[in-house]
Amino acid sequence: MKTRGYIDLFLPRKLAYHVKIVLASFIIAILFRVFSGYDIINTETAFLIVLLIIQLELFLWLGLVFFANLKYTTPNEYVKKALLRLALFFAMAFFISIVIYTIALTAIFLITRQDLSLMFPQILETELKGMLIGAGSGYLLGSIAFIYFQWTDALKREQKLKEEKLTFQYETLKNQVNPHFLFNSLNTLSSLVSKDVELSEQYIQKLSSIYRYILENKDLDQVNLKRELEFVKDYFYLQQVRDNGKIDLEVNVEDPERFEILPISLQLLVENAFKHNMATRSNPLKILIELDEKNNCVSVSNNLRLKTHIEDTSKLGLNNLSERNKLITGKEVKVIEKEGEFKVIVPLKK
C-alpha cells in the first residue's frame, strides 16, 4: 500500500483513511463539548467520540454507494442529478443516526442498570437538541465538502471533454480530407465521367453529402442515429463503386431515429475495417451493423482477413472514440475480437 507523505500522515493509504476519521471524530467531539459548556474529560465525551467514528465510517461508505454511479458530464448536469440523491442520503443518514444513537444509549442504560423507562424522556429533554445540532452541523460541513469535490471533478471532466472534442474535430477533418482519400475518390470519379454520366453524378452527390455531414456535425456531441447511418451508407457507396463485389454492408437497425450517437463514430469503425482487412470478390469483406435495443447499443462487426502491412494511421481510432463515449455517455465502447470476427459495441442514448 502506497503512502502520499504528510497527506496520509506517512501511513499506508487505507490505514491513514481510518486514522483521519478517528482524529476528525475526536476534534468534533471536543469542540462540541467545549461550545456546549460541558466537561471534556468524562465518559460522555468518550461515548460521543465512539458514536462519531461509527457514523463517519458508515456515512462515508454510504455516500460512495449513493454517488459512485452518478453519471454526468457538466457541472449543471451534476447539480440536477445530485440534489435528489443528496436529499435521500440525508434522510437515510439521519434515520441511521437515530437508530445508532438509540442502540448505544440503550446499551449504556443496560450496563449501568438504569431504568429504561427513563431513557426516552431523557433523550427528549437533554439529548435530542445536542444530537440534532451535532448531526446537522456534520451533515452541512460534509455536504459542502462533498459537493465541492464533486463539482471540481465535473469541471475537470468538462475540460477534458472539450480537449477530446477538439482533438476529435481536428483528426476527423484531417483524416477525411486527406490526400489519400481525395485521390482515390477523384480518381474513381475521373474514370466514371467518361463511362457513366448518371453514376458519376450520383458519386458527386454522395461525396458532397459526406463532407456536408462532417462540417455540420463536427461540433456536436450527439447526432440522430438515422443520420449517422445515412452518412455511413454514403461513405460505403463511394467505397463500393471502387471495390464492387469485394465489400458488403448489411444494416439491421429498426427505427434508428429513436437513438442518438457520437457523430462520425460508425463511419470510423467501417473505415477501420477497410484499412485493416483484405477483400476479394471470392472472399469479400462483410460488415454488419446491428442494433441491440435492449442494451441501448449498436455494434459494427466484420470478418477478419488482416492485411500483412497496414498503412500508418493517426492512432485516433478506438481510443479517442472510447474516451469521448465515456465522457459523454458515461459508458465505454466494447471491443470483442474472436476467431474470424472483430466487433465494436458503441453505447447509444435514447
C-alpha positions in Angstrom: 0.0 0.0 0.0 1.4 3.3 -1.1 1.7 6.5 1.0 1.4 10.1 0.0 3.6 11.8 2.6 2.0 14.2 5.1 -1.3 14.0 3.3 -1.6 10.4 4.5 0.3 11.0 7.7 3.1 8.9 6.3 0.9 5.8 6.7 -0.4 3.3 4.2 -3.4 4.9 2.4 -6.1 2.6 3.8 -4.8 2.9 7.3 -4.5 6.7 7.0 -8.1 6.9 5.9 -9.3 5.4 9.1 -6.8 7.3 11.3 -8.2 10.6 9.8 -11.7 9.5 10.7 -10.7 8.9 14.3 -8.9 12.3 14.5 -11.8 14.1 12.9 -14.2 12.4 15.4 -12.0 13.4 18.3 -11.8 17.0 17.2 -15.5 17.4 16.5 -16.4 15.8 19.8 -14.1 18.1 21.8 -15.3 21.2 20.0 -18.9 20.3 20.5 -18.4 19.7 24.3 -16.5 22.9 24.7 -19.0 25.1 22.8 -21.9 23.4 24.6 -20.3 24.2 28.0 -19.9 20.6 29.1 -16.9 19.0 30.8 -14.4 17.5 28.3 -12.9 14.6 30.2 -15.7 12.3 31.1 -17.4 9.1 29.8 -19.9 11.2 27.7 -17.1 12.6 25.6 -15.7 9.1 25.0 -19.2 7.9 24.1 -19.6 10.8 21.6 -16.3 10.1 20.0 -17.1 6.4 19.5 -20.5 7.4 18.0 -18.9 9.8 15.6 -16.3 7.2 14.5 -19.1 4.7 13.8 -21.2 7.3 12.0 -18.4 8.8 9.9 -17.2 5.3 8.7 -20.8 4.3 7.9 -21.8 7.6 6.2 -18.7 7.9 4.1 -19.3 4.4 2.8 -22.9 5.2 2.3 -22.0 8.4 0.4 -19.8 6.4 -2.0 -22.7 4.0 -2.6 -25.1 6.8 -3.4 -22.9 8.8 -5.7 -20.4 6.2 -7.2 -22.6 5.5 -10.2 -23.7 9.2 -10.7 -23.1 9.9 -14.4 -22.6 13.5 -15.5 -20.5 15.5 -18.0 -21.1 19.1 -16.9 -21.5 20.9 -13.5 -25.1 21.8 -14.2 -26.0 18.2 -15.0 -24.3 17.1 -11.8 -26.3 19.5 -9.7 -29.6 18.3 -11.2 -28.8 14.7 -10.6 -27.1 15.1 -7.3 -29.8 17.1 -5.4 -32.3 14.3 -5.2 -29.7 11.7 -4.2 -28.3 14.2 -1.6 -31.8 14.6 -0.1 -32.3 10.8 0.1 -28.8 10.4 1.6 -29.6 13.0 4.3 -32.9 11.3 5.2 -31.2 7.8 5.4 -28.2 9.1 7.3 -30.4 10.9 9.8 -32.6 7.8 10.3 -29.4 5.7 10.8 -28.0 8.2 13.3 -31.2 7.9 15.4 -31.0 4.1 15.3 -27.3 4.0 16.2 -27.8 6.6 19.0 -30.8 4.8 20.4 -29.0 1.4 20.4 -25.9 2.9 22.0 -27.9 4.7 24.7 -29.9 1.6 25.4 -26.6 -0.3 25.9 -25.4 2.3 28.4 -28.7 2.1 30.4 -28.4 -1.7 30.5 -24.8 -1.6 31.5 -25.3 1.0 34.2 -28.6 -0.8 35.2 -30.7 2.3 34.9 -34.5 2.3 34.3 -35.1 2.0 30.6 -38.4 3.8 31.0 -36.4 7.0 31.8 -34.3 6.7 28.6 -36.7 8.3 26.1 -37.7 11.2 28.4 -34.0 11.9 28.9 -33.5 11.9 25.1 -36.3 14.4 24.6 -35.3 16.6 27.5 -31.5 16.7 27.3 -30.0 14.7 24.4 -32.2 15.4 21.4 -31.2 19.1 20.9 -27.5 18.3 21.1 -27.9 15.3 18.8 -29.7 17.4 16.2 -27.2 20.2 16.4 -24.3 17.8 16.1 -25.8 15.8 13.3 -27.0 18.9 11.4 -23.6 20.5 11.6 -21.8 17.4 10.5 -24.2 16.9 7.5 -23.8 20.5 6.5 -20.0 20.5 6.6 -19.8 17.1 5.0 -22.2 18.2 2.2 -20.3 21.3 1.4 -17.0 19.3 1.2 -18.6 16.5 -0.8 -20.3 18.9 -3.3 -17.1 20.9 -3.7 -15.1 17.9 -4.6 -17.8 16.5 -7.0 -18.1 20.0 -8.6 -14.4 20.3 -9.2 -14.4 16.8 -10.7 -17.3 17.8 -13.0 -15.3 20.8 -14.1 -12.3 18.6 -14.9 -14.5 16.2 -16.8 -15.9 19.1 -18.8 -12.5 20.4 -19.6 -11.2 17.0 -20.6 -14.3 16.6 -22.9 -13.6 19.9 -24.6 -10.0 18.8 -25.2 -11.1 15.4 -26.6 -13.6 17.1 -28.8 -11.0 19.5 -30.2 -8.7 16.5 -30.9 -11.6 14.6 -32.5 -12.6 17.5 -34.7 -9.1 18.1 -35.9 -8.3 14.4 -36.5 -11.6 13.7 -38.2 -11.3 16.5 -40.7 -7.6 15.7 -41.3 -8.5 12.0 -41.9 -11.4 12.7 -44.1 -9.9 15.5 -46.2 -6.5 13.8 -46.6 -4.8 13.5 -50.0 -5.2 9.7 -50.0 -9.0 9.8 -49.6 -9.4 12.6 -52.1 -7.1 11.0 -54.6 -9.0 7.7 -54.5 -12.3 9.5 -54.8 -11.3 11.8 -57.6 -9.5 9.0 -59.4 -12.7 6.9 -59.3 -14.8 9.9 -60.4 -12.5 10.6 -63.3 -13.0 7.1 -64.6 -16.7 7.3 -64.2 -17.2 10.6 -66.0 -16.3 9.1 -69.4 -18.1 5.8 -68.8 -21.3 6.6 -66.9 -22.6 10.1 -66.6 -25.5 9.2 -64.4 -23.4 7.2 -62.0 -20.8 9.9 -61.8 -23.4 12.4 -60.8 -24.6 10.1 -58.0 -21.0 9.7 -56.9 -20.5 13.5 -56.7 -23.7 13.9 -54.7 -22.6 11.2 -52.2 -19.2 12.8 -51.9 -20.6 16.2 -51.2 -23.1 14.7 -48.8 -20.2 13.2 -46.8 -18.4 16.4 -46.4 -21.5 18.3 -45.6 -22.3 15.9 -42.8 -18.8 16.2 -41.4 -18.9 20.0 -41.4 -22.4 20.2 -40.0 -21.9 17.8 -37.1 -18.3 18.0 -36.1 -19.1 20.4 -33.2 -22.0 18.2 -31.8 -21.7 15.7 -29.0 -24.7 13.6 -30.3 -26.5 13.1 -33.6 -29.5 11.1 -34.6 -28.6 7.5 -35.3 -30.6 7.6 -38.5 -28.5 10.5 -39.9 -25.3 8.7 -38.9 -26.4 5.5 -40.7 -27.2 7.6 -43.8 -23.7 9.1 -43.6 -22.2 5.6 -43.3 -24.2 4.3 -46.3 -23.0 7.3 -48.4 -19.4 6.6 -47.4 -19.8 2.9 -48.1 -21.3 3.8 -51.5 -18.1 5.5 -52.6 -16.0 2.5 -51.5 -18.4 0.1 -53.2 -18.2 1.9 -56.5 -14.4 1.4 -56.5 -14.4 -2.1 -54.9 -17.6 -3.6 -56.4 -18.1 -7.2 -55.3 -15.3 -7.0 -52.8 -17.1 -5.5 -49.9 -20.6 -5.9 -48.4 -22.6 -3.9 -45.9 -25.6 -5.1 -44.0 -27.6 -2.8 -41.7 -30.1 -4.3 -39.2 -31.4 -1.3 -37.4 -35.1 -0.6 -37.0 -36.4 2.9 -36.1 -32.9 4.5 -35.7 -34.5 7.9 -35.2 -35.2 6.9 -31.6 -31.5 6.9 -30.7 -28.5 9.3 -30.6 -24.8 8.5 -31.1 -21.5 10.3 -31.3 -21.1 11.8 -34.8 -18.8 10.0 -37.3 -18.4 7.1 -34.9 -19.9 4.3 -37.1 -18.1 5.6 -40.2 -14.8 5.4 -38.3 -15.4 1.8 -37.5 -16.4 0.9 -41.1 -13.3 2.8 -42.3 -11.1 0.8 -39.9 -12.5 -2.4 -41.3 -11.4 -1.3 -44.8 -8.0 -0.2 -43.6 -7.1 -3.4 -41.7 -8.6 -6.1 -43.8 -8.1 -7.6 -47.3 -11.1 -8.1 -49.6 -11.5 -10.1 -52.8 -14.5 -11.0 -54.9 -14.1 -14.6 -54.0 -13.8 -13.7 -50.3 -15.4 -10.3 -49.7 -15.2 -8.2 -46.6 -18.6 -8.3 -44.9 -19.6 -5.6 -42.4 -22.6 -5.9 -40.3 -24.3 -3.0 -38.3 -26.8 -4.2 -35.7 -28.9 -2.6 -33.1 -29.2 -4.0 -29.6 -32.3 -2.2 -28.4 -32.4 -4.0 -25.0 -28.9 -2.7 -24.0 -29.2 0.6 -25.9 -26.1 0.0 -28.1 -25.2 -0.6 -31.7 -22.5 -3.0 -33.0 -20.2 -2.9 -36.0 -18.7 -6.3 -36.8 -16.7 -7.7 -39.7 -15.0 -10.9 -40.8 -11.2 -10.9 -40.1 -8.8 -11.1 -43.0 -6.0 -8.9 -41.7 -3.5 -7.2 -44.0 0.1 -8.1 -43.6 1.0 -4.4 -44.0 -1.3 -1.8 -42.6 -0.9 1.8 -43.6 0.1 4.3 -41.0 -2.7 5.9 -39.1 -3.0 8.8 -36.6 -3.8 6.4 -33.7 -7.1 8.3 -33.1 -9.4 5.3 -33.8 -10.9 3.4 -31.0 -9.0 5.1 -28.2 -10.5 8.5 -29.0 -13.9 7.1 -29.7 -13.9 5.2 -26.4 -12.8 8.2 -24.4 -15.4 10.5 -25.8 -18.1 7.9 -25.3 -17.1 7.5 -21.7 -17.1 11.3 -21.1 -20.4 12.0 -22.9 -22.5 8.9 -22.1 -20.7 7.5 -19.0 -20.4 4.2 -20.9 -17.4 2.6 -22.6 -17.0 1.2 -26.0 -16.5 -2.5 -26.0 -14.2 -4.3 -28.4 -14.6 -8.0 -28.9 -12.1 -9.9 -31.1 -12.5 -13.6 -31.6 -11.5 -16.1 -34.2 -12.6 -14.8 -37.6 -14.6 -11.8 -36.3 -14.0 -8.3 -35.0 -16.8 -6.4 -33.2 -17.1 -3.0 -31.6 -20.1 -2.1 -29.5 -21.0 1.6 -29.2 -23.4 2.9 -26.5 -26.5 4.9 -27.6 -28.7 7.5 -26.0 -32.5 7.4 -26.4 
